[in-house]
Amino acid sequence: MGANLSGGVTDVEGMVQPRLGDIPESCVALVLMYMDPPEICMLARLNRAFRGASWADFVWEAKLPANYRFIVDKVFHEKSMVKNSGKRDIYTKLCRSISFDDGTKEFWLDKNNGGIHLSIASKALSITGIDDRRYWNFIASDESRFQTVAYLQQTWWLEVNGDFDFQFPLGKYSLFFRLHLGRSNKRLGRRVCNSEHVHGWNIKPVKFELTTSNGQRAVSEHYLDNPGNWVNYHVGDFVVDNPHALIKIKYSMTQIDCTHTKGGVCVDSVLIHPSGVGKER
């Protein structure tokens, strides 16, 4: 069927009818502009006209975040090389996980819809007592994007804070803390979880909070549970109505009731992505 579409059709009088490949690239590009990136890449395989149209800058300009120039400046080291690339190349580069800020943060676009995702490592957070190895340690973990997590053995006072400046495209975003009860490792090739230090999380909930520089605030409380599994604890949501405004986000998790100790939790990262993506709790 595809061969017939691109190879032309002869009517009963022997006249060759227009072929799919005869459509001007500019017209094809106008159609592709309204399609999702995976559809554009799939149609690019049809013929030369579709392949050429799939590289049109204005097609991919519509898929990139409105503030992609800020994002390029923020996350890339070789900014000029990226800026001089075609828009499809820029989109492709942004869809790969990009490490920045000395490896403490990662950024990537959803290749299907262009939604932005951010991950902020535990080493970019301010953790009370992190310098005292009796309480906290940074440990290696191949289950983290950053290969390192902050592990709490025991404390009376849990306080983890962070902040981040960024320009977000229009939309609603959710923020999470990625946590794990117990310390996982591999033994004889199998994943095992050491729950030796896990205690105190069923007595009082952990308070999570976020605030933004434009006056938004969200607070939630969760009992930490499900040992042996990574859980994204939903802190709250914020809305962006100006894609070119720099927003400062502050986020925290605290459990400062000193009537009991708690321990055995891994703090991996803070996640920010469009609302409705991934598991919330």
N, C-alpha and C positions, 0 to 999 in steps of 0.2 A: 504493500500500500504506500509506504513512504517513497519507494522508487517511482511509482506512478505520479505521486504528487510533485516530485521535483523533476521528473523527466518530461513533463508536458503531455498533453492529450490531443490526439488527432480526431477531428470530427469526420462525418461521412463524406464531406467534400474534399478531404485531404488537407484542410487548413489547420495549422498548429495553433492551439490555444495557449494563452499565457501560462507560464509555469510559476510555481511557488518561488523559485529562485529569481524570477524577473521582478519581484517586488523591490523597490529601491530600499537601500539600507536605512535611509532616513525615516521612511514610513515604518519599517520593521522596528526601529529603535523607539518610535513613539508608542508602539504597542507594548514593547518590552518594559517600558518605564512603569507600567501599571502592574507588573508581575513581581512575584517574590524572587529573591536571588536564586534559590534552587531551580525555579522554573526557567529563569533566564539562562542559566548554565546548561540546562537540559535542551532548550530550544536552539542553543548555539551549535549543537551538533547536526542540525538539519542540513545546512548548506552554507556556502560562502557568505551569502547575504546576511543570514542570521548570525553567523559567527562574527562578521564585521560589526554588525549592529550591537552585539552584546558587549563590545568594548567602548561604546559611545560614552563620553564623560557625563553627559547630562542624564543618562540612564542611571548611573551609579551615584551621581550627586543626589538623586532623589532617595537613595537607599541609605546614604551616610547620615549620621546624626547632624542636626543643624549646626552644632558647635564642634564639628570634627577637627577644625583647625586648632582649637584649644586643646583637644585631646591629643593630637599629634605633638604639640609643644610640650604637653605634660608627660607623656609616657615614652616618647622615642628619644634616643640619644642622637641619632643621625637625622635631625629634623629636616634639613634642607633636601636630603636625598628622598625622603618620603614625600615632602611637599611637591617635588618635581615629578613625582610618579603620576600615572593616570589614575582616575578615580576608582576604577575596578581594582587596580593594584593596592590602593590605599585601603579599600574595603577588605580585601583579602588579608592584608597585613594586620588589620585591626581585629580580625576574627581569630587570630592566633593569640594565645596567652602571652601577654607582654609584661615582663617584670620591670618595675621602676622603683624609685626612691630607695636605692641601695638594696634592692631585692626584698623589701618589706611589703610591697604591694604588687598586685597583678590586676591587669585590665584585659577584657576581651569583649568583642561583640558577638551576639547570637547570630550565627551565619544565616539563619532562616528569616529573621525579622529585623535585625539591626539593633536589638535591645542591648543596652550596656550592662556589664557585670563587673563588679569590683570585689576583690578579696584583700583584706588587710591582716597581715600576720601578727601573731602574738608579740613578736619583738617590736612592733610599732605601737604597742599598747603600754600604758602606765599601770604597773601592777604593784600594789602595796606589798612590800616585803620580798620583792623579786631578787634582791641582792643577798638575802639570807638563805643559804642552802638547807637550813633546817626546815624551811617551809616550802620554798619554790625551787624548781630546777628547770632549765631548758633541756629537753631530751630529744633525741633523733626520732623521727617517725616518717616512714615511707607512705603513710596515709594522709599526709599533709601536703598541700601544694608547695609549702615552703620547707619541707623536710625537717621541720623543727616545731615542737609545741611546748607550751609552758605547763609543767606538771606540778600540781599542789599536793603535797603530802598531808599537811595539816595546818590549820590556822584558826584563830578565833575571829579574825576580822578579814573578810573577803571584800576587796575593792579593786576593780579593774576599770580603767578609763581610757578613752581615746578621742581624737578629733581628726577631722579631715576636711580640706577645702577642695571643692570641685565644681565644675559647671556641668549640670545634668540636662539632657534633652527634656522636652516637655513630657509630663506624665507623672504617674504615681509610683513610688518606690518603697520597697520593704527592706528592713535591716534586721539581720540575724547575728547571734553569737553561735559559733560552731563549737560544741563541747562534747566531751566523752568521759563517762564515768569509768574509772579503771585505767590501767596501763597495759596497752596491747603490745605484743611482740610475736615473733614467729619461733616455733619450736618444732624441729624436725619437719620444716616446710609447712606447718599448719599454724594458723593464727590462734593465739590464746590471749586471754585477758586476765591480768592480775588485779584482783579487787581488794587487795590487802588493806589499802588506806581509805576505801570508800566508806564514808559515814557522815551522818549529820544532815544530809540533804532532805530527809523526810520530816524534819522537825519544823522548819520554817522555810518559806519559799525564797528564792533569789529574786531580787528586784532588778528589772532591766529598764533603762530609760534612754531616750534620745531627745535632743533639742536641736533646732536649726537656727541659723542667724536671722532668718526672716520670721521668727516667732512661732514656729510649730513645735509641738511637744507630744511625746507619746510615752506611756508608762505601762509596763506589764509585769506580772509576777508568775514564776513557774517553779514548781518543785522539780529538782533534777532527778531523773529516773532513767530507766532503760540502760543499765550498765552493760558495757561491752559493745555499744553501738554509738556511732556519731549521730548527734541530733542537732538540728538547726533550731535554736530557740528564738521565736519571733519577738523582736523588741517592739516594733511598731512601724508605721508608714509615714511618709511625708510626700507632699505634692510639689511639683516644679511647674511654675507657670511662666517662667522667663528663662529660656535656654542659654542666655548669654550673661546671666547674673551668677557671680561666684557665691556659692552657699557653703557655709561652715557648719558641719555636722558634729555634734558631740554625742558620745554614747558611753554607756556604763553598765556594769553589772555589780551588784553589792549584796552582801548578806553580813550585816555588821552587828547582829545580835550576839553579844558575847556571853550568853548563858550556856553555850555549847560549842564544841569544836566541829569542824567539818573538813573533809579532805578527800583525796583520791580522784580529782577531776583534772582533765587535760583541757586547756584552752588553746584551740587551734587558730581561729581567725574570726574576723567580722566580715559578713557578706552583705553586699548591697546589690539589688537587682530589681527589675520591674516587678510590680506587684502581680501576684497570680502565678509566678514562676517558682517551681520547687515546692518542697514541703514546708508548711507552716505549722506551728503549734503554740 
